[in-house]
């Protein structure tokens, strides 16, 4: 009986210990119980456990501290966290710290509980199932430990009927992760609907989300179902949730609390059973502190929070993603798979990827189109990647502006003064150049492009700040489309100092 599994039950409620003890002993397993953290630490010195069920709230200890101790002294012991609804957020944090899963009190489905306990004893099979599911979805995770823990947490919370908030920079794959959560949930046989809150004005956004009645506003020629009604029994992904206006936020809060809403111009209350997954590239907690996002809505959305690391924090995964996108694009275009030269691969690894995985995917697709041979070389890469070569060379002359005069008169208030300053600068620059000594034209040209990109980015960032993060309004003030604004954001505005 030396290999017989031993379970540890840690809960200050003796009834809970008795319940699990009876359930497990019926199956022939050994069980040890503890009502305090001190007792649990003592048991860890006496026995080697297969699985531990640990309550998050104990009189003398935090369940997360016990989890950390178990993983340190008995790393092969799987930990299942016992929690109430009010501590689900901490339970999700526990999964990212290495917990196998969590269960909520009161325990309703005994069969599901028994299945969870059995699965905790066969982690290898469980990991293989998850790996196969990820492969079927084309979901590439990589080797980064932070990302592996995040996806493991996503897998576990997928089957819980709770809201999920995904945070991460533009292009990190927030929608891909949302689709993965849906595919692993009990709603996987229902549709996954994705909706971008930043792509509409407030009036249109309300109509798109909640629908409208005929004649409720100009152009409303017929009754229309909103996306919440369309997503009944399904999963709804709301991207750029921070773009929602205060009025829309109030309606979203009501839907999350009661499942009820009114169509625009309607009087009849509608109901919808929807799993909500939201995403943002903004810091919602900071927006709450600044009064730019409702605190009560934030706490409703932030039941389970997942933060995707940017690609620059996962340098070891870049080559893996390049190979994946090469295979994917080659298959889509029905062409032989091409390889990257060592120099091209080195440059791509060195690039900071401000647009993250989306930028990498587009870069691979572009390089495949430009490459005429079997090997993708440096000249097949976009200019923004190839400029890394110039950055490696010693800079002989530093310049801040180009050699072409810029005239701002009539554009805005300080235009004439800026014109005068730029004219003076142009003259001073040209007078300082001695072509006989050599002039680093490529370096100068790259510096000029960098200056322009930096100025454009700072102007857009200022416009977004002035509109309290509303990208649609910022685009309108700048006289560009929201799509053009997002293009500039993808070039790395968030990384500017």
Buried (B, 14 or more C-beta within 10 A) or exposed (E): EEEEBBBBBBBBEEEBBEBBBEBBEEEEBBBBBBBBBEBBBEBBEEBEBBBBBBBBBBEEBBBBBBBBBBBEEBEEBBBBBBBEEEBBBBBBBBBBBBBBBBBBBEBEEEEEBBEBBEBBBEBEEBEEEBEEBBEEBEBBBBEBEEBEBBBBBBBBBBBBEBBBBBBBBBBBBBBBBBBBBBBBBEBBEBEBBBBBBBBBEBEEBBBBBBBBBEEBEEEBEEBBEBBBBBBBEBBBBBBBBBBBBEEBBEBBBBBBEEBEBBBBBBEEEBEBEBBBBBBBBBBBBEBBEEEBBBEEBBEBBBBBBBEBBBBBEBEEBBBBBBBBBBEBBBEEEEEEEBBBBEEBBEBBBBBBBBBBBBBBBBBBBBBBEEBEEEEBBBEBBBEBBBBBBBEEEEEEBEBEBBEEEBEBEEEEEEEEEBBEEBEEBBEEBEEEEEEEEEEBEEBBBBBBBEBEBBEEBEEBBEBBEEBBBBBBBBBBEBEBEBEEBBEBBBBBBBEEE
